Amino acid sequence: MSANQGIASEAAPAAGRRPEDVAGQQLESSVAVAERRQSAPCVISTRGLVKRYPPDTLAVDGLDLEVCGGEFFGLLGPNGAGKTTTIGMLTTRIIPTSGEAAVAGFDVRKHSVDVKRMIGLVTQDNTLDRRLTAWENLYYHGRYFGLSRPVARDEAERALRLVRLEDRARFFVDQLSGGMQQRLLIGRSLVHRPAVLFLDEPTAGIDPQGRLALWEILQGLHREGQTILLTTHYMEEAEELCERVAVMDHGRILAMGSPDELRRSVGAETVLNLQFEPVTHEVMAALEALPGVRGLESCSGGLRVYADGDHGLLPRVVQTILADGVTLRDVSVRTPTLETVFIKLTGRELRE
């Protein structure tokens, strides 16, 4: 292999989908989730799960969670919300302080070895062996999990196909782009055919093309019935991939449901973002009195207005603001998104 092969480029993402296809898939997914949750076994279960670090840092605070077989579940939250600690306890890398947790029917404390056999894990750290080729990383992972040589070879090749790296099988890790290395990590986690795949912010630091390619791979795995638990702080990622999402902050689940259910929980059909000054009590009172306005929320440099629908509300809002002699800099209208829910529940302050 010559040195001038350099860093391999990302595979181009597949062609975009039509809006009607997306809407149909969302409806089908919503129905499928409801049916599956009634019939599929629970593969992840926690009751009152707590992790406290000395001297008095409460990372996870009484977590109750159930994920059924074949579900794509997301933990969405800001930095420091407790997402990584939760995955650490579920994958036996972190010992819970109290509470119960089971994965694939095994208690994470009493049967940690059995849990490790049943899971695949992709952490935020790149743990690939850079002295080995892509294929060798997968093959030796299979051998580590007790697969025979022929089975490990077959599973390594299968995993390479799943993550679209079969043409990079003999490339060393450093010859792969960052996105390809992340896909290889996912491929490695699948070699032993785990019951549950845990992904801790798998697309952090990946360029948009690499992120789309990775999303398509994860969607394909989910269609084949793979149970996946994903942590992320990307709202678009949770909205695109997950059937159910739990919004988490300060170690607690603040809201949980399908993306559609969470969007509806905002209690408004329209969100108006208004940039103006000064924001006075008189202006706020006048806006709250307008028909159709459900609530106000302060934001940087203005207000966010939650309303039942547009229905001519925007001109009345603008007239109300201008009548008080303020300077209106910008107005935008949007429907509620997961970002709306996320900010409403977790606030806007910066996190380290």
N, C-alpha and C positions, 0 to 999 in steps of 0.2 A: 504494500500500500504506500503510495508516494506521499511525501509531505505536502505537495501542492494541492492535494485534495481539500485541505483546509477544513473550515467549519462548514458542515452541510447545511443547506438552506431549508427553510420550513416548507412543508407541503402546502400547496394552495388550498384554501377552504373550499368546501363544496358550494355549488351554486345556491343562491338564496331561495327561500321558500315563498310561495304566494301567500298573501294574507289569509285567504280562505282556507288554505291548508293548515296554517297555524291555528286558526280559530277552531277548526275541526279537531285537531290534535288535542287542544286544550280541553274541549268538551269531552272527548273520548277519555282523556286522562282523568278528568274529574270524576266521571262515572266509574272508571276502572278502579280508582283509589277507594271509593266508597264501597264497592263490591269486594275488593281484596281485603279491606280492613275487617269485613265481617267474616271472612272465611280463612284468611291466611294466618299462620301462627305468628306469634310475637317473637321476634328474633333479638331485639334489644329492649331491655326493661330496667328501669331504675326506680327506686322508691326512697325518697328522702336522702338522696346522695349528697354528701357534704365533703368538701376538701378545705381544710384550714392549714395555712402555713404559719410557722412561728414568726414573730411572737403572737400576732393576732390578725393575720390577713385571711379573710374569708373569700376564697376563689370561686367555690361552688357552694350554693346555699339551698339545700333541700330540694334537689332536682328530681322531679317526677317525669318520666318519659317512657313512651312505648313506640317502637318502630316495627312494622309488620314485614313479613317476608316479601321480597320483590319491590319494596318501596324505595323511592329516592327521596331522602329526608335531608333537610338543610338546617344547620344551626347558624343563624345570621346575627351578628353583633359587632360592636366596635372593638378596638384593641382593648384587652384587659377585661372582656366580658365574661371569661371563663370557658370559652369554647375549646381551646387547646387542652386545658386541664380536664375538661369532661372527656374528650377523646383519650387523653392519657389514662384516665381511670378505666374506661371501657376496654382499652387494649392492654391493660395490666402493667403499664409502665409507671403509673402513679398509684400509690396505695390510698384508697379512700379513708377519710377520717371517721366517717360513720355512714349509715345508710346501706342500701342494697343495690347491686347491679349484676345483671346477667346478660350474657351474649350467647346466642345459639343454644340456650338452655343450660349454660355453665356459669356458675358463680365466679365472678372475676377474681375473688380472693381465694376461695377454696379450691378452684379448679383452673388456675391460671395457665397451666400447660395446655389443657384442652382448649381454652379460649384462644391461645396463640395459634393452635393448629387450624382453627376455624375462621381466622380473620386474615384479611390483607390490609396493609397499612402503608399510606404515603404521608410522611411527615413534611414539615416545612424545610427540613434539612435534606440536602442532596447526599444520600448515603451510597451511591453507586461506587463500585470499585474501579478506579480509573486505570488500573493496570490490566483490566480485562476488556474484551470486546463487548458489544451490546449482547450478542448471543450468549457469551460466557457468563455475563452477569445473571441472565435468566436461568441458564442451565445449572449453575452451581447453587442458585437459590432453590431450585427444585430438589437437588440432591440433599441440601440442608434439611428440607422438609420430608426427607425419607423416600423420595421418588427413585425408582430404579433408573439406571442409565438410559435405557431406551425410552421410558416414559418421560424422563426429564428432558431428553432431546426433543421429543414430540411436543411437549408442553411449551418449551422455549420457543419453538417455531410457531406454535399456535399463538402465543402471546405477542410475538413480533408482528404477526399478521393483524391481530386485534388493534394494536397501536400504530399500525401502518409504518413499520420500520423494518420490514423484511429485506429491503434493499440496502439497509445499513447494518446488517447482522454482523459483519466483520469489521466495522468501524470501532475504534476505541472511543471511550466516553468523551474525551477532550476534543474529538473530531465531530461531535454532534452539537448542534445549537442548543441553547437553553431550553427551548420548547420541546425539542426532541428528547433531551435528557429527562424532562418531566414526564413525557409519554413513556419513556423506558422505565421510569420508576413505577408508573401505573402497571405497565406490562409485567414487571417483576413481581408486583403484589398479587398478580392473577395466576401465576404459574401453577400454584398448588390448588387452584380452584376454590377459593375461600367462600364461606357462606355469607360473609359480610365484608364489604370493602369500606375502609375508613380513609377519608381524604381530608387532610388538614390544610386548608387554603392552597389547593394545588396549582392555581394559576397566578399566584402572587409573583410579580416580577416578569411575567411573560408578555411578549408583544401581542397586539390584537389578533394578528393572523394565527399565532400559536395558540391563543386562548380559544378561538373559534374551532380550530382543529381538535383541541382537547375536548371541548364541549361535545362535538359530534361523536367522538369515541365514547364518552361517558353516556350519551344518549343511546348509542348502540348497545352498550353493556346493559343498560337498564331495560331496553326492549327485550333482551334475551333473558330477563328475570333476575339480574344481579341486584342484591340488596346493597344500597349505598348510603352512607352517612357522610355528608359534606359539611365542613365549616367554611365560612366565607364572610367577608365584610363587603363584598360586591353585590349590591342589590340586583343588578341586571343578571348576574350569574345565578342567584337564587331563583329569580323569576323565570329564567330560561330553563333551568334544569330540574328544579325540585317540585315534587307533587305536594309535599307539605313542608312548611317552614316554621321554625320556632325562633322568635326574636328574643335574644338573650342579652342581659346586661347585669353587671354586678353580681354574677353568679346565679341569677334567677331567670326563669322564662317569663317574659312579660306578655307575650301573645303567641298563639300557635294556630295554624290552620293552613289551608291551601292559599296560594298567592291571591286568588280571587276573594276568598273569605277575609283575608287580611286587608285587602284594599277596601272592601265594603265596611270594615270596622272603623274606618275613618269617619263614617257618618256623613259624608258629603259626596256629591257627584262631580263637583268642580272645585278647583283650588286656584285662587287668584293671588299671584305674588305681586305686591305693590312696593315700589321703591320711591319713597317720598320723605320730605322733612318740612317742618318738624312733626313728629308723631305725638299729637296731644290727646288728652283725655276726651276733649270735645269731639275730635275727629273720630276717635274710636267709638264713642257713644252714638254718633250719627250713623256710622257704618253698621253697628250692631242692630240699629233700628230698621234697617232696610229689609223689606220682605225677601225671604229666601236665604238670608245670611244665617248660617248655623253656628258660627264661632269665629273668633279672631285669635291670631297667634303672632307674637312679636318675632321678627327676624332681623337680620343685619340690614340696617338702613331702611326699614319699613315694616310692613305688616303682611301676614298671610291670611287670606279670607277664605273660610270654608263655606260653601254654598250648596243648596239643593240642585242647582243647575244654572246655566248661563241665563237663558230666557230674558235677555235684555238687561241683565243685572250689571254688566260691565259699564255701560254708559252712566247708569245711576251712581255706581261707585265712583267713577271719575268725576262726575258733577259734584258729588258730596265732598270729595277731597278738595277740588279746586275752589268750591264755595267758601272754604275756610282759609283761603289764601296761602296754601302750602305749595311747595314746588314738587311736582310729580316728575320723576326722572324715568321710570320704566314701569311697564305693566306686562305681565304674562299670564296666560290662562292654560291650565292643564287639568287632566283627570288624575285622580289619586293613583300613585304607584307604590311599590314596596318602599321606595325611598321616602315617600310621604309618611308611611306608617313607621318606618325606622326612626326618622327624625322626631316624629311626634312622641314616640315611646322613649327614646334614649337621649333626646336633647341634641343641642348643636355644639356643645363645648368640645374643644380639641382634646384628643386622647394621645398619650405617649405610646 
